[in-house]
Amino acid sequence: MEVSSSTGSANIQVDVMKKAQETQAQQVLKVLESAQEQSKEVTAQKTGVGGNLNITG
């Protein structure tokens, strides 16, 4: 039984799409993590808790 070239190329396309989706998912996670870190920094600055304390005296 021979595998037709169209079936083979369809399988390749599915693999490429899966890899693209995985890459996109990883990028979205990185963006969300970055946004979460920025949110923590802003909260720390507003509350005065964190590494950036502005103490003048």
Buried (B, 14 or more C-beta within 10 A) or exposed (E): EEEEEEEEEEEEEEEEEEEEEEEEEEEEEEEEEEEEEEEEEEEBBEEEEEEEEEEEE
